[in-house]
Amino acid sequence: MNQNKLKHLEFIQLTITRMNVNSFLVKGWLITLVAAVFVLSQKDANVHFLWFAPFATILFWSLDSSFLSSERKYRSLYDDVRQLDENQIDFSMSTSNYEGGRNSFIMCLLSWTILLFYPVIFISSIIAASFLNH
């Protein structure tokens, strides 16, 4: 394999890694935020704070899905670049050719890696907010 192809694949892999790390951090921040909301609502006896948790969950769910969509687009780009000949390497990082299908935002919103995490927090926070509000 030539140097240009390896370097291009490294650039793409670094971007994929960054998207994956961002996704992990978003999940961690959501857990921290939801826990803080529950602690603050108990401490100050203001249970209306609890309704912030489901709202925040939806925002973080969307953000994480966006990162997953970008990661999938770069994985598709990686797959195409690895099959290119040396004279075709142009170091392009454009993912515009990979917008649809499983790389779309909607498909990522409904991905198993996303659905096993965010709906659980969303439903739990709604139940907790409803239960503690009465």
MOBEL-V30152 format. One record per run of one state. SS is the DSSP state (alpha for helix, beta for strand, coil for the rest). FROM is the first residue (numbers start at 1). TO is the last residue. If there is no record, write none. Layout:
ss=<SS;SS>
from=<FROM;FROM>
to=<TO;TO>
This chain:
ss=<coil;alpha;coil;alpha;coil;alpha;coil;alpha;coil;alpha;coil;alpha;coil;alpha;coil;alpha;coil>
from=<1;3;44;47;83;86;89;96;99;101;104;105;110;112;116;118;134>
to=<2;43;46;82;85;88;95;98;100;103;104;109;111;115;117;133;134>
